[in-house]
Amino acid sequence: MANYLKPILLLCASNIFMTFAWYGHLKFTNKPLILVIVVSWLIAFFEYCLAVPANRMGHGIYSAAELKTIQEVITLSVFAGFSVLYLGENITINHIIGFGFICLGAFFVFKGPF
């Protein structure tokens, strides 16, 4: 597998864990807050086990700003799918426009100096 792809795939996997850690508990509002905090920390541990190596190996290929940009675009993509498939929420035109502007920002990060 190409070295430039490994960090991206690890960041995708880490974002799935982190999205569940941050938002998965929203379906369990009857559970005690301390319990969902502890479970979220346990889930987030696995996110860190993927994100830290992704950033370490990716930094030799991408700049820190590029890595953060990749991570943010992945986060939005994972979150959009999660909110529809897991939480049953709708994506609105306002969400699409907002995400589009963030992707436009990512374009400028990777485009290089003008």
Order of alpha helices (4+ residues) and beta strands (2+ residues): alpha-alpha-alpha-alpha
